[in-house]
């Protein structure tokens, strides 16, 4: 994971995708990214024939509200 690249992208929400992440780790990774950059984060990986994701909010942005908009 290239933290400098993520930092330099200067986006409001971090979206990180890798097709080979362990499903059990995506929540931990999302939480660490959120803590390190103080930005909402979404981590996505491929599992069988579907995508699995985990998201973490910050106190200034509720990522759950975003999820309601796209569903």
C-alpha positions as semicolon CSV with decimal commas, in nm:
position;residue;x (nm);y (nm);z (nm)
1;X;0,000;0,000;0,000
2;X;0,146;0,333;-0,107
3;X;0,053;0,581;0,167
4;X;0,232;0,868;-0,011
5;X;0,027;0,813;-0,325
6;X;-0,296;0,809;-0,123
7;X;-0,189;1,122;0,065
8;X;-0,101;1,308;-0,256
9;X;-0,433;1,224;-0,425
10;X;-0,603;1,471;-0,186
11;X;-0,951;1,323;-0,219
12;X;-1,232;1,361;0,034
13;X;-1,295;0,986;0,056
14;X;-1,038;0,709;0,023
15;X;-1,144;0,417;-0,197
16;X;-0,890;0,136;-0,202
17;X;-0,932;-0,175;-0,421
18;X;-0,716;-0,483;-0,444
19;X;-0,849;-0,810;-0,584
20;X;-0,647;-1,033;-0,352
21;X;-0,711;-0,899;-0,001
22;X;-0,821;-1,135;0,271
23;X;-1,189;-1,066;0,346
24;X;-1,116;-1,074;0,718
25;X;-0,873;-0,784;0,685
26;X;-1,069;-0,532;0,482
27;X;-1,239;-0,380;0,788
28;X;-0,907;-0,344;0,969
29;X;-0,748;-0,184;0,663
30;X;-1,042;0,057;0,621
31;X;-1,016;0,155;0,987
32;X;-0,642;0,213;0,969
33;X;-0,674;0,425;0,654
34;X;-0,948;0,632;0,819
35;X;-0,738;0,684;1,131
36;X;-0,418;0,766;0,943
37;X;-0,569;1,012;0,692
38;X;-0,871;1,127;0,896
39;X;-1,094;1,069;0,593
40;X;-1,380;0,827;0,532
41;X;-1,248;0,511;0,369
42;X;-1,381;0,219;0,168
43;X;-1,176;-0,094;0,106
44;X;-1,293;-0,335;-0,165
45;X;-1,175;-0,682;-0,263
46;X;-1,289;-0,958;-0,495
47;X;-1,439;-1,267;-0,337
48;X;-1,538;-1,552;-0,567
49;X;-1,751;-1,379;-0,832
50;X;-1,851;-1,073;-0,633
51;X;-1,699;-0,772;-0,460
52;X;-1,686;-0,729;-0,082
53;X;-1,632;-0,395;0,085
54;X;-1,587;-0,240;0,424
55;X;-1,632;0,130;0,498
56;X;-1,540;0,354;0,790
57;X;-1,678;0,700;0,866
58;X;-1,522;1,001;1,033
59;X;-1,698;1,227;1,280
60;X;-1,748;1,485;1,005
61;X;-1,889;1,247;0,742
62;X;-2,128;0,954;0,788
63;X;-2,047;0,707;0,513
64;X;-2,377;0,531;0,586
65;X;-2,562;0,826;0,430
66;X;-2,365;0,769;0,109
67;X;-2,461;0,403;0,115
68;X;-2,831;0,497;0,136
69;X;-2,796;0,722;-0,170
70;X;-2,647;0,450;-0,392
71;X;-2,893;0,179;-0,282
